[in-house]
């Protein structure tokens, strides 16, 4: 069947689903909730089938919600200028400068020099690096730093390797960075925003304070298990690359490193800005505690780094032109910024009309407690966060889940932590987590790669989180003598 015919079928199918939801109202929702859910179904259908470009679909809330009298444009438009959008923008600008001056190529060649040219060892190196970094800085910042290097490694391997499955290596490397940034981030409170949101709720709700070290004692084991599972699944089951260590490839890489010569002035300046940005991401907490004149956030830091690329000259050899010119931004993934804005906009309306809270209450019907309830909460948390902000999700779900557990006379902590960890493990959709969006913006991945691989990782994550929270977490709390 011609591709264009498929596209028309997908568009019509989405519209039929939209109309059925709108006029039949199968769930018996109130009028506004039913309208929002109808739009959500339409957008998800078109996103999954790629009937229209994903950023185009992300703009439909700006038209449909005002026309349906759900919300006006002034309420909706700020979602497309959310601070997370500027975090992406600043990171993309830094990545453009790194690519323009070939600093990423030097970094990639150096990494391969030490990891070797075996495909699995390269993937392992990136998974370990991304996982460890995201424990201390945000998973978004980690991916921002790692993905341009990964793209360069892919380019170098394509130039120097003829055996094995390079396509599988490319997909494995990019998805590995995103997922390891997500999984590494759950190990510490600061690694991913849902952890901060849940610990803040616990302190406000019950006066329970989980210290940084306590959270790490509880969640680091699961983070390491998830990272190990990710490596084994990606390299052994889903995307085996069969690229072995090659002496010829090593020699070629050594020659390319020699050919690059010493760092040029432009490279040094890009590297300096990059290192300063990473330094601020890592130590922003200490800086904010040390002084009160200003407050650094990840988006502000990213934008400082990105804009500095336009201010700092490249050096004498380049006639003192800036490191980045506006013409360089033609390569930037503007579409992914719109895509994420659309996801935030849709999530905001789902929350506003009470659908998210209703889903949380509906979860209570799955079981009277125990492992079945934890599994249900984990699965719902993972799949809902594919389409809405995981921070907003935890803020809305935390009181619902905790109240439900207390009413059932069960310990709310395992259920609450399962919900929180699940919110950081969405792996199927680009808007599921910021790391997903960043690697998808590379253009090296198709949506089918992320949805099929992500479904497997979602299932694995749900099983591991459930088993961990049901069986291991209570023992860790007892052994670590954590007073919760």
C-alpha positions, 0 to 999 in steps of 0.5 A: 500500500502506498505510503501516502495512502497509509498516512490518509488512513491513519489521519482518518482513524485518529479523527474517527477515534476523536469523534467516537470519544467526543460524542459517545463519552464511553467513560461517562466523564463530565463535558470538559474532561471528555473533550480533553480526553478526546483531544488526547486520544487524537494526538496519541493516535497521530503521534504513534502512527506518525500520520503527521509530523510530531511537532505539528500534532503538538500544536493542535491543543492551541487550536482545539482547546479554544474552539471547544471552550476548554481553555483560551490561547492565553492559558495554553501558550505558556506551556510552549515556553515552559522553562524545560524548553529553554533547558533544551534550547541552551543544551542544543546550542552548546551541542551545535558549537561542539559539533561545529568545531569538531570537539565532539570528534576528538572526544569520541576518538579518545573514548574509543581509544580507551574502551576499544572498538568492540561495540558492546564495550562502547555501549557499556562505557556510555551506559556507565558514564551516563548512569553515574553522571545522572546520579549527581546532576539532572538526567536532562543535563547528563544527556545533553552532555553525552549525546553529541559525543555519542553521535560522533562515536557513531560517525567514527565507527561508520568510517572505520568499521565494515563488519557487524551491525552498525545500525544496531550500534547506533540505536543501542548507543542513543537509546542507551544514553537516554535510558541510563540517564533515566535509570541512574537519576533514580538513585539520588534525590537530585538525579531526577525531579520526581524524587524531589517532588515526592520527598517534599510531599512526604515531609509536608504530609507526615513530617517524614524527612528522607535524607540524601544518603538515606534515599541513596541507600534505598534506591541505588541498588535498584538503579544499578539493577536497571542499568545492568538489565539495560545493557544486557537487553540492549546488546544481547537481545534487542540490538546485538551489533556483533562488532568485535575489537579490531586492530585496524580500526584502533590504528585508524583511530590513532591516526585520526587523533594525530591528524587532529593535532593540538586543541585549536583556540576555538575548541579550547573556548568551546570546551571551557564553556562546556566545562563551566556549564557542567560545573554549574549544573553539578554545583548549583545547589552549593552555589544557591545555598552559599549566596542569596543574590540569585538562584541558578536553575538547570534552564538558566545554566543551559541558556548561559552556556548556549548564549555564551557561544554567540558572545565568545570569539573563536580566535584569531584564525577565524577572524575573531568571529563568534563561536556560533552564528545565527545561521548555525541554528538551522541545524537545531531541533526546533521541532522537539521544542514544540513537541515537548511544549505540546506534551506539557500543554496536553498534560496540563489540561488532563490535570486541570479537568481531573483525569489524572486524579481519577486514574489514581483513584481508579488504581485502588480498585486493582487490589486490596494491597500487596504486590498486585497493588504496587505493580498496578501503581507502577505500570500506570505511573510509567505509562502515564508519564509517557504523555505528561510531566513526570513532576506534575504526575508525582505532585498529583498522584502522591496524595492520592496514592498515600491516602489510598494506602492509609485507608487500606491500612498498608505502608504507603512508602513502598507504593509511593516510591514505586509510583515515583520511580515509575514516573522516571522510567517512561521509555516509549515516547519522546515526550516521556522524559527529557532524555528521550526527547534529546536523543530523538532530536538527533534524527538518528532514531525512528519513532518505532525504535523508541516505542518498541524498545521502550515497551520492553524497557517499560515492562522490565522496569515495572517488574523490577520496581515492583519486586524491589519495592515489595520485597527488598525495600522494607529490608533495606529500610530496616537494615539501614536503620532509616527512621521513616 
